[in-house]
């Protein structure tokens, strides 16, 4: 073959290899990228458990290192419950912790590793103390009026017990509603 013919063929091959390597680098979501996800189902602290899977969708498009959209908005995402704590009737907070374990794009499912997002319910300790002390105070007042000193002591015990029972019956657990938007950060790069 003539040398003039080799030059265009060689140039074409170099261009093809260069484009292929650029394409491979472009299809990477870098570590540290922000991943906004919206839940599709409601979570309850009293019925959730670690390892439970939760459906979600990608809320904002995900871009690669060059700013190209690689996962569109609305792509399916799977979240996992990593930690659940239920408060008692007298103290503590309900807690639910979630992380993203996979996203779907380009007709494939990609495993991802993200940080965790923690939801924390209200504390029951102060409410419980108010109900118990309030019940004891009312019981002592009523017992004192009707039975004197001994009646006040019996009334305080009965009122405190009633307050504790009221505390147990009025407990509401943490609920994370459907359509809750969460922001995660990728711990490691994802090759697409």
Buried (B, 14 or more C-beta within 10 A) or exposed (E): EEEEEEEEEEEEEEEEEEEEEEEEEBBBBEEEBEBBBBBBEEBBBEEBEEEBEBEBBBBBBBBBBEEEEBBEEEBBBBBBBBEBBBBEBBEBBBBBBBBBBBBBBEEEEBEBBBEBBEBBBEEBBEBBBEBBBBBBBBBBBBBBEEEEEEBBBBBBBBBBBBBBBBBEEEBEBBBBEEEBEBEBEBEEBBEB
